[in-house]
């Protein structure tokens, strides 16, 4: 048993803590002229269009430290933001990280969190250029802002889908949701009997989908190699049904998704059935998969023929707005799609 004493944050003070957490930053982007250490970062954005996105993660709402390793949390906090940049068909270049930290957090705990942040920065080739820290009375609060660059003629919005466009997703769905259900189940078992160790064997894939997801940085490169610019795009953070409805609402269209086309990993299906959950419901409404949902013109379909990479699945097509948004089941019935994805403002 380790007798190592954790360092209280108050021992370092605000500026000492900032220096401690950022003194190993290495700049990777030419556009970063000044990072951490001044009143503001300085970026030379090279004449490209700039995209900016921010996400807020709150302890007890978006994550549970009972089963979430701090290193994984730091990594995921970056991923959920760079995923939004990729969803604009842009490339992330810089991030800022701001934290509200409770007194229960130690310096070593923050070091672990930032190990994850730095690992994500290295993998996605982004620079950490600033942020803020403050005390918190309600647990850990994380705010990450991501900045990205894109060519004006290749930036993709949610509003560009057209009738007869094909609806595509970049990977299987529902895994992150089922990973969360597994963790919550084992947490309850442990709470009732601390002598019982969690049984997570065989579920590495869906646990990773929940605890350490990856943003699909390969999709933009794959589409660029095919000379395909999507007509609309969004990342799947709140569930397939919610996200396709966002695209349809902003594009003023309808859609048809097909049950037999929606990709679900066998591990996801197996656990869903074990827990009495319809795998299709997990895929449609689960969220946090961070795959990309996008539409392409039918004229671009042939460009995908015989090409491997990015695991692109065609799951439906865009219709007139008057046709509404529906799922076509395996029984050839049409069921209206509901935006039932995760909503943090609902009690």
C-alpha positions in Angstrom: 0.0 0.0 0.0 1.4 3.4 -1.0 1.8 6.1 1.7 2.3 8.8 -0.9 0.8 12.1 0.3 -1.2 14.0 -2.3 -0.3 17.7 -2.8 -3.1 20.1 -2.0 -3.8 22.6 -4.8 -3.7 25.5 -2.3 0.0 24.7 -1.7 0.8 25.8 -5.2 -1.6 28.8 -5.6 -3.3 29.7 -8.9 -0.2 30.8 -10.8 2.0 28.1 -9.4 -0.7 25.5 -10.5 -0.9 27.0 -14.0 2.8 26.8 -14.4 2.9 23.3 -13.0 0.3 22.1 -15.5 1.6 23.9 -18.6 5.4 23.9 -18.3 5.8 20.9 -20.6 3.6 22.2 -23.5 5.3 21.8 -26.9 3.9 23.9 -29.8 3.0 21.9 -32.9 1.1 24.3 -35.2 2.7 27.0 -37.2 -0.4 29.1 -36.7 0.3 29.3 -32.9 2.5 32.4 -32.5 2.0 32.7 -28.7 0.4 30.0 -26.4 0.1 29.9 -22.6 1.9 32.6 -20.6 0.4 35.9 -21.6 -3.0 37.6 -21.4 -4.1 36.0 -24.6 -2.9 33.5 -27.2 -1.8 34.8 -30.6 -2.7 32.9 -33.7 -1.9 33.5 -37.3 -4.8 31.8 -39.1 -3.2 31.9 -42.6 -6.2 33.3 -44.5 -8.4 30.2 -43.9 -11.9 30.1 -42.4 -11.8 29.7 -38.6 -14.2 27.5 -36.7 -14.6 27.7 -32.9 -16.6 25.4 -30.7 -17.0 25.0 -26.9 -18.3 22.2 -24.7 -19.0 22.1 -21.0 -18.6 18.9 -18.9 -20.0 18.8 -15.4 -19.3 16.2 -12.7 -22.5 14.3 -11.9 -24.1 15.4 -15.2 -21.7 14.4 -17.9 -19.3 12.1 -16.1 -19.0 10.1 -12.9 -15.6 9.9 -11.2 -16.6 6.7 -9.5 -15.7 4.8 -12.7 -14.1 7.4 -15.0 -10.3 7.5 -14.8 -9.1 11.1 -14.8 -6.6 10.5 -17.6 -9.5 9.1 -19.8 -11.6 12.1 -18.8 -8.9 14.6 -19.9 -8.6 12.8 -23.2 -12.4 12.7 -23.8 -12.8 16.4 -22.9 -10.6 17.2 -25.9 -12.2 14.6 -28.2 -15.8 15.9 -27.7 -14.6 19.3 -29.0 -12.3 18.3 -31.9 -15.1 16.1 -33.1 -17.2 19.2 -33.6 -14.4 20.7 -35.7 -14.2 17.6 -37.9 -18.0 17.8 -38.2 -17.5 21.2 -40.0 -15.0 19.4 -42.4 -12.2 21.5 -40.8 -9.0 20.6 -39.0 -8.6 21.4 -35.3 -5.4 23.4 -34.5 -5.7 24.8 -31.0 -7.7 24.3 -27.7 -8.1 26.1 -24.4 -9.0 24.2 -21.2 -10.7 25.8 -18.2 -11.4 24.0 -15.0 -13.5 24.5 -11.9 -11.9 22.4 -9.2 -13.3 21.3 -5.8 -11.2 20.9 -2.7 -11.2 17.1 -2.9 -9.0 17.2 -6.1 -5.3 16.9 -5.5 -2.4 18.2 -7.7 -1.7 14.6 -8.6 -5.3 14.1 -9.7 -5.0 17.2 -12.0 -1.7 15.8 -13.3 -3.5 12.7 -14.3 -6.3 14.7 -16.0 -3.7 16.7 -18.0 -1.9 13.5 -19.0 -5.1 12.7 -20.9 -5.4 16.2 -22.3 -1.8 16.2 -23.6 -2.2 12.7 -25.1 -5.2 13.9 -27.0 -3.3 17.0 -28.1 -0.5 14.9 -29.5 -2.9 12.4 -31.3 -5.0 15.2 -32.9 -2.0 17.5 -33.4 -3.5 20.5 -31.6 -1.9 23.0 -29.3 -3.1 23.9 -25.8 -2.9 27.7 -25.9 -4.7 28.8 -22.8 -7.5 28.4 -20.3 -8.4 29.2 -16.7 -8.7 27.5 -13.3 -11.0 28.4 -10.4 -12.4 26.8 -7.3 -15.7 24.9 -7.4 -18.3 24.0 -4.8 -20.1 21.5 -7.0 -17.4 19.1 -8.1 -15.2 19.2 -11.2 -16.3 21.5 -14.1 -14.5 21.3 -17.5 -14.8 23.8 -20.3 -12.8 23.2 -23.5 -12.8 25.4 -26.5 -11.4 24.1 -29.9 -10.3 26.2 -32.8 -9.9 24.9 -36.3 -9.2 25.9 -39.9 -10.9 25.0 -43.1 -11.0 26.0 -46.8 -14.0 28.2 -47.5 -15.2 25.9 -50.3 -15.0 22.8 -48.1 -16.6 24.0 -44.8 -19.8 21.9 -44.3 -22.9 23.0 -42.4 -26.0 21.2 -41.1 -28.1 23.1 -43.5 -27.0 21.8 -47.0 -28.8 18.5 -47.4 -30.8 18.1 -50.6 -33.6 15.7 -51.7 -32.2 12.3 -52.7 -28.9 12.8 -51.0 -27.5 9.7 -49.3 -27.2 9.6 -45.5 -24.0 8.2 -44.2 -22.4 7.4 -40.8 -18.7 6.8 -40.2 -19.0 3.8 -37.9 -21.1 1.6 -35.6 -23.5 3.2 -33.1 -24.9 2.5 -29.6 -21.6 1.2 -28.1 -21.0 4.3 -25.9 -24.5 4.1 -24.5 -24.2 0.4 -23.7 -20.8 1.1 -22.1 -22.4 3.6 -19.8 -25.2 1.1 -18.9 -22.6 -1.5 -18.0 -20.7 0.9 -15.8 -23.9 2.0 -14.1 -25.0 -1.6 -13.5 -21.6 -2.5 -11.9 -21.6 0.6 -9.8 -25.0 -0.4 -8.3 -23.7 -3.9 -7.7 -20.7 -2.6 -5.9 -22.7 -0.1 -3.9 -24.9 -3.0 -2.6 -21.9 -5.2 -1.9 -18.4 -3.7 -1.9 -17.0 -7.2 -1.7 -18.1 -8.0 -5.2 -15.6 -6.9 -7.9 -17.0 -5.4 -11.1 -17.3 -7.9 -14.0 -16.3 -6.0 -17.1 -14.6 -8.9 -19.0 -15.3 -9.1 -22.7 -16.6 -5.6 -23.0 -13.4 -3.7 -23.7 -14.7 -2.2 -26.9 -17.9 -0.6 -25.6 -16.1 0.6 -22.4 -13.6 2.4 -24.6 -16.4 3.9 -26.6 -17.8 5.4 -23.4 -14.6 6.2 -21.5 -12.1 7.0 -24.2 -13.8 7.7 -27.5 -12.0 8.9 -30.6 -13.0 11.7 -32.9 -13.1 10.6 -36.6 -10.1 12.7 -37.9 -9.6 10.1 -40.7 -13.0 10.9 -42.3 -12.1 14.3 -43.7 -8.9 13.0 -45.1 -10.7 10.0 -46.7 -13.4 12.3 -48.3 -10.7 14.7 -49.5 -8.9 11.8 -51.2 -12.1 10.9 -52.9 -12.8 14.5 -53.9 -16.1 14.4 -52.0 -17.5 17.4 -50.0 -20.5 16.4 -48.0 -23.7 18.5 -48.4 -24.3 18.5 -44.7 -22.6 17.1 -41.6 -22.9 16.8 -37.8 -21.2 14.6 -35.2 -23.3 12.0 -33.3 -23.1 13.2 -29.7 -26.8 13.0 -28.8 -28.0 10.0 -30.8 -28.6 9.3 -34.5 -32.3 10.2 -34.4 -31.6 13.6 -32.8 -28.8 14.4 -35.1 -30.5 13.5 -38.4 -33.5 15.6 -37.3 -31.1 18.6 -36.7 -29.9 18.2 -40.3 -33.4 17.9 -41.7 -34.7 20.9 -39.7 -31.9 23.1 -40.8 -31.9 21.8 -44.4 -35.8 21.9 -44.5 -36.0 18.3 -45.7 -37.3 15.0 -44.5 -35.5 11.6 -44.4 -35.8 7.9 -44.4 -33.4 5.7 -42.3 -33.4 2.0 -42.7 -33.2 -0.3 -39.7 -31.3 -3.0 -41.6 -28.6 -0.4 -42.6 -27.8 1.0 -39.2 -24.4 -0.4 -38.0 -24.3 -1.9 -34.5 -21.3 -3.8 -33.2 -22.0 -7.4 -32.1 -20.7 -6.6 -28.5 -23.2 -3.8 -28.3 -26.0 -6.0 -29.5 -25.1 -8.8 -27.1 -25.0 -6.6 -24.0 -28.2 -4.7 -25.0 -30.1 -8.0 -25.3 -28.7 -9.2 -22.0 -29.9 -6.0 -20.3 -33.3 -6.0 -22.0 -32.6 -3.1 -24.3 -33.3 -3.0 -28.0 -29.9 -2.5 -29.8 -31.7 -0.3 -32.3 -32.9 2.0 -29.5 -29.3 2.3 -28.3 -28.1 3.2 -31.8 -30.8 5.7 -32.4 -31.0 7.4 -29.0 -27.8 6.5 -27.1 -25.4 9.3 -28.1 -21.7 9.9 -27.3 -20.5 7.7 -30.2 -18.7 10.7 -31.8 -19.1 9.3 -35.3 -19.8 11.6 -38.1 -23.3 11.7 -39.7 -23.2 13.3 -43.2 -25.0 13.5 -46.5 -23.6 13.2 -50.0 -24.9 13.8 -53.4 -25.8 10.6 -55.3 -23.5 11.8 -58.0 -20.6 11.1 -55.6 -21.7 7.5 -54.7 -19.6 5.9 -57.4 -16.5 7.4 -55.9 -16.8 5.1 -52.9 -17.0 2.0 -55.0 -14.1 -0.4 -54.2 -12.6 2.1 -51.7 -11.8 1.0 -48.2 -11.2 3.3 -45.3 -13.2 5.2 -42.7 -15.9 2.5 -42.5 -18.6 4.6 -44.2 -22.1 3.1 -44.0 -25.1 4.4 -46.1 -28.1 4.3 -43.8 -30.8 6.2 -45.7 -31.7 9.1 -47.9 -33.0 12.6 -47.8 -36.6 13.3 -48.9 -38.9 16.3 -49.3 -39.7 18.1 -46.1 -43.4 17.2 -46.5 -42.5 13.5 -46.2 -41.2 13.9 -42.6 -38.5 12.0 -40.8 -39.1 8.2 -40.5 -37.3 5.0 -39.8 -38.2 2.1 -42.1 -38.2 -1.1 -40.0 -37.3 -4.6 -41.1 -41.0 -5.3 -41.3 -41.3 -2.4 -43.9 -43.2 -0.2 -41.5 -42.5 3.5 -41.2 -42.0 4.8 -37.6 -41.6 8.5 -37.1 -38.2 9.5 -35.7 -38.3 11.2 -32.3 -35.5 13.4 -31.0 -35.0 11.2 -27.9 -31.2 11.6 -27.6 -29.6 12.5 -24.3 -30.7 15.9 -23.0 -28.8 17.2 -20.0 -31.5 19.8 -19.2 -34.1 17.2 -18.6 -34.6 15.9 -15.1 
